[in-house]
């Protein structure tokens, strides 16, 4: 009998009979094959129990065994480049997309920080914040506020950096890691110099 302590979809339950036949290769040892369901989710280590009961012409010495399913999936977290037109007044939002290669059964958090490229602090509102991927979530969008103006200038850039990935609140590079951890927001100039009167 298999008692499934892992997630219900990880192990296919089994209930059957083992027969040890005297005078054969199976007289003293039998092998039980347990079928596992593979997946791409980032998980904790899981376990299941194999329990022996109701012996006939024998006694059970150790009737319980534990199987361990080791996680082999890593969530790789990346951030994408963005281009936005500056605007002449007020603010607009550059939508920075952060993605994760595999879903996870527990939250994954990563730090996102902006820094000046050719843009400066008057061009945008700096951000340093946690990005949280909930259970089974693989994409989060982070808005970065861009300040419009009427200055004629070259296109400007802001650098985005990811750091400190955490799986369920702890550092675990076998479950949460950085893929493409840097990106650029390009602020496209939309202003032109006035034309001199003829």
Number of C-alpha atoms within 10 A of each C-alpha: 14 20 16 20 15 17 11 10 12 18 21 12 16 14 9 8 9 12 12 12 11 9 8 9 10 13 11 11 11 11 7 9 7 13 11 12 10 11 13 14 20 24 20 17 11 16 17 19 16 18 14 17 11 9 11 8 5 7 10 11 7 8 10 14 11 14 15 12 16 11 17 15 18 22 25 20 24 20 24 16 16 16 14 15 16 26 18 14 11 11 17 17 15 21 18 20 16 24 20 23 19 19 23 26 15 17 16 28 21 21 15 21 16 21 18 15 14 14 18 14 12 11 20 22 14 17 15 13 13 15 18 17 21 16 14 16 17 17 18 17 13 15 13 19 17 23 19 20 17 14 12 12 12 13 14 18 20 23 17 22 17 24 16 15 26 19 24 16 11 12 14 13 15 14 23 27 24 19 15 15 17 18 20 20 22 21 25 16 20 17 15 10 9 7 6 5 4 3
